[in-house]
Amino acid sequence: MKILAVVDFGLTEMSGGYQRNMEVISRLKSIVNLDIVPSLRNMRLAINGHRRELLNLVKGLNSTPGKVLDILEEINSTEEYEKRLSKIREDYDVGIVYSNSAENIRLARKITKSPVGVQLQLEPFYEDLTRLFRIKFRGPTGRAIERFRNAIEESNRERHEWVSLIREGALTFAISVSKVPLSNSGLDKMIKYDVSYPSNAFDPSLLHLRRDKEDYAVYFTRLILKRDCSKYQ
């Protein structure tokens, strides 16, 4: 099987989603014929001073075609990147996009006519804006309201893009680490999907850190304190 993988690598950051992409891709290339193409976000970072990091990363994975490496070396705009990649028409069995951004689904579609799917880590948009409110709203301040407004606009923009991709037949399926991104976005009612199991790849070199313990998990996150503002009214 020959697979096109449009992948969003962390480069300047290494969150859980980016780490997952790296772990999955580094294993996938050992069991299938895989062509890796960096995302548009990665290309923007390359143009703005991180070209060597990107080239070293993809060369280390040893699954990016030489003609794509040449493009990464030479181009200086995302428009040129898309134009040059669109001239590379390969016969793939499937294309998979490791990014929540609609622009990278369109990028994959420019490279191949085969079915294209997306691997979801988070919801790309929200079907229910009240859920978005509970997640994004950080209190009755001007900045919080502005951020929430921006989050609504971004969600609506992405929803429009994704619905268009599905209607055009540009996006044909989704794979998700859990049912949550699918249900939060409503994609479970729009497109064929599957939930991967196991949901995440794990670096085997870390197994020596495992210890016998009780049945519990520790999750690190930020604390959000909600103040009682009634006394200020």
Stockholm file with secondary structure:
# STOCKHOLM 1.0

chainA/1-233         MKILAVVDFGLTEMSGGYQRNMEVISRLKSIVNLDIVPSLRNMRLAINGHRRELLNLVKGLNSTPGKVLDILEEINSTEEYEKRLSKIREDYDVGIVYSNSAENIRLARKITKSPVGVQLQLEPFYEDLTRLFRIKFRGPTGRAIERFRNAIEESNRERHEWVSLIREGALTFAISVSKVPLSNSGLDKMIKYDVSYPSNAFDPSLLHLRRDKEDYAVYFTRLILKRDCSKYQ
#=GR chainA/1-233 SS CEEEEEECCCSSCCCHHHHHHHHHHHHHTTTSEEEEEECHHHHHHIIIIIHHHHHHHHHHHTCSCHHHHHHHHHCCSHHHHHHHHHTCCCCCSEEEEESSCHHHHHHHHHHCSSCEEEEESSCSSCSCHHHHHHHHCCCSSHHHHHHHHHHHHHHHHHHHHHHHHHHHTSCCEEEESSSHHHHHHTGGGTSEEEECSSCSCCCGGGGGGCCCCCSCCCCCCCCCCCCCCGGGC
#=GC SS_cons         CEEEEEECCCSSCCCHHHHHHHHHHHHHTTTSEEEEEECHHHHHHIIIIIHHHHHHHHHHHTCSCHHHHHHHHHCCSHHHHHHHHHTCCCCCSEEEEESSCHHHHHHHHHHCSSCEEEEESSCSSCSCHHHHHHHHCCCSSHHHHHHHHHHHHHHHHHHHHHHHHHHHTSCCEEEESSSHHHHHHTGGGTSEEEECSSCSCCCGGGGGGCCCCCSCCCCCCCCCCCCCCGGGC
//
